[in-house]
Amino acid sequence: MEIRPMGEREAREIAGWEYPPPYDFYNMNGEGEEELRGDEAVFDDGSLVGFFCTGAEARVPEGYGAGAYPEGAGIIIDIGLGMNPERTGRGGGMAFLTLILGHLRADRSPAAFRLTVADFNERAIRLYRKAGFRETASFLRNDTRFLVLVKKEK
């Protein structure tokens, strides 16, 4: 797998991805193409596997008021990511996540990584916990509970 800057074609493709319920919560319904263009795309043999973003774009705004994103010692990289729906649930999540974390480690040397995930997304939560992430906070946005998970590096 390899990481490349998001192109217009990839952003358009991702904006049109359709996940089955309950993951349809993540469907963009053809919108959000512009926001994706600053993200990174992940490819495997020329096929688009997924994408990721970092920083404020990876956070859920309601988490600020709930104290879910405290500033701490060292660099904490917030990560938002998504996999092609045709590839989810097939055992490729750890390789995808490992590639992203390795890329960010080499580029930025963080003290920790932080992810925010809807609590119904048990498949992703299992993956994140297996990778060493631990829950540090939770909050509600509308009727959806979000978990904040952190993986300390140092």
Secondary structure, 3 states (H helix, E strand, C coil): CEEEECCHHHHHHHHCCCCCCCHHHHCCCCCCHHHHCCCEEEEECCEEEEEEEEHHHHCCCHHHHCCCCCCCCCCEEEEEEEECCCCCCCCCHHHHHHHHHHHHHHHHCCCEEEEEEECCCHHHHHHHHHCCCEEEEEEEECCEEEEEEEEECC
